[in-house]
Amino acid sequence: MTGAQIFRIGLWAVVALVCGATLAVYLSQSTTAPTSPEAAYGSPFRLVDQNGAVITEAALRGRPSAVFFGFTHCPDVCPTTLSELAAKKAALKAEKKDLNVVFVTVDPERDTPAVMKDYVGAISPDIVGITGEPAAITDMLKGWGVHAAKVGEGADYTMDHTASTFLLDSAGRFAGTIAWGENPKTADEKLERLASL
């Protein structure tokens, strides 16, 4: 067998491994969150709100929801996003429309119910804060396809996380996202449409 033949066989073996790994990743992710338009988005969860009361996916049914994942030590993305959502919720309320704004921590080690209560209370008393045991939060993040990773060491670590807002209709079904930095007019129109679902 020549060197060229060995190289070709090795190259095909690498291609087969990469294809197999890609398929495995796809299959593992495709089972974490339902994609059927008839199914509620994400996975079931049992966590606690900012008042320490048990909260489940049932809190995302009955009215449209804007769900954002972040953390209370976030310097800009999280407070900005939550402030914008709270302002839109207030505007919709004035029009007799409803919007459930939910903030789920990706940093449950620091974001206890008391910390979450102070944080969301400072932005708007109408925001629902969700936290819980780290393992349960990790399960929810996985079920929603949300990325979160600790960056740095010690008490001053930060969190890298998905910065999109998930939009759910009143049945809990996926209705779109708002990206961080999206055109404010477009984001506003999405929330207006969401409030009518």
N, C-alpha and C positions, 0 to 999 in steps of 0.2 A: 504494500500500500504506500502510495507516494505521500509526500508532505502536504500537497494540495488536497488530496482526498481526505486526509486526516483533518485538515483545517475545515473543509466543507462539512464533514460529519459533526465536528465540534460546533460549528456555527449553527447547524440545524438543531442540535441539541439545546443550544442556548435559546434559539427562537421558540422551541417547544416549551422550555421552562418558563419563559416570559409569558407566552400565551396562557399556559396553565395557571400561573400566578395571577394574571389579569382576570381570568375567568373566576378563580376562587374569590378574589376581592369583590368582583361584581355580584356573585351569588350571595356572599355574606352580607353585603350592604343592601341587596334587594329585598332581604327578608326583615330588615330592621324597621322600616316604615312603610305602611300601605300606600300603594300608588293608585289604587282603584278610585275613581271619582266618587263612588258610592260609599267608600269607607272613611271613617274618621282618620285624621292625620296623626302620625306619631304612634307611640306605644302607651299602654296604660301605665299610670304611675300612682303612687301613694306617698305624698310628701306632706309638708306643713306650710301654712301661710305665715305672714308676718306676725300674726297673733298667736301662733303656736297651734292653731286648729288644723286637723287633718284636711288635706285637699287632694282631690283626684282629678282625672281627666274629665269628670262630670262638670267641673267648673268651666270647661271650654265648650259647653253645649247650651243651647237656649238663646244665645245672642252672639253676634260676630265678635271675634277676638283678634287682637294684635299681640303676638307673643314675642318677647325679646329676651335673649339670653345674654347675660353679662355679669358684672361683679361690682360691688360697692366701692372698691378702691380704684376703679377705672377713672382716669383723669379727664377724658373728654367724650369718647364715643357713647358710653352708657348714659351719663347725665344728659347729654344733648339729645339723644334718641328718645329717652323717656320724657324729657320736657316737651319735645315736639309732639309726641303721642298724647300726652296729657292735655296740651293746648287744643289739639284736634278733638279729643274726647269732649272737652268743655264746649267747643263750638258746635259739635254734633248734638250735644245735650240741649243746647239752646234751640236747636231745630227739631227737638223732640225725637231725636235718633239716638240709638245706643251703641256703645263700643266698649268692649271689655279689654282693658289694657293689663297685660300680665308680664311681670318681670321675673325670670327664673335665673337664680344665681348659678354660675359655673365655678364658684369658689365657696363651697359650703363650709369649709374649715374656718373661714373668717366670718362668713355671712350667716350668722345665727338669726333666729327670728327677731330678736331684739334689735340687732344691727339693721336688718332689712326693714323693720318697722320705722326706725328713725330715718333711714335713707329714703324710702318711698314716701313717707309722710312729709319730708321736706320738699319733695317735688309735687306730689298730689296725693291727697287722701283716697283718691279713687283708683289708684294703681294697686293691683294685687301682687304681692311679693311671694315668691315660692323658694323654699330651701328645704333642707333635710339631711339625712345621713349621706356622706360622700358616695357610698356604693349605690344608693338609690338615685342620686343625682346623675352619676355616671351612666346608669341604666337608661335614664330618661334622655340624656344627651345622645346616647347611641341610638335609641329608638326614634329620635327626631333627626338623626343625621347631622348633629351639631358638633363642630370641632371645638375642643377646649384643651389647652395645655399650659402648665405652669412655666413661667419664664423667670429665671434667676433663683437665688437662694436666700434663706433668712426671712425675716419679717417683712422685708420690702419687696418681695417677689410680686410679679404682675401676672396677668393671664392673657394668653393669646386665644381668641375665640371668634366664632362665627358672628359677624356683625349685622346680619340681615334680620329684618323683622318678619316673622311668619304671620300670614293672614289666614284666618279660618272663618268659614261661614258659620251660621247659627247651628248647623248640625255637626260642627267640628271638622268639616272637610277642608282640605287645602284650597285656598283661593288666591294664592300668589305670595310674593314677597316684596318688601321694600329694601333696597340695598342701602348700605351706609353711603352717604354722599349723593344719593339719587336726587334728581331734579325735584325741588320742593313742590312744584306744580303737579308733576306726575304722581308724587307720593300722596299729595292731597286728594287727587282724583281717585286713586286706588282706595283710600280710606272712605271716601264718599260712597263709592260703589259697594265697598264691603259693608257699610252700615245699612245698606238696603237689602243685603242677602239674608 
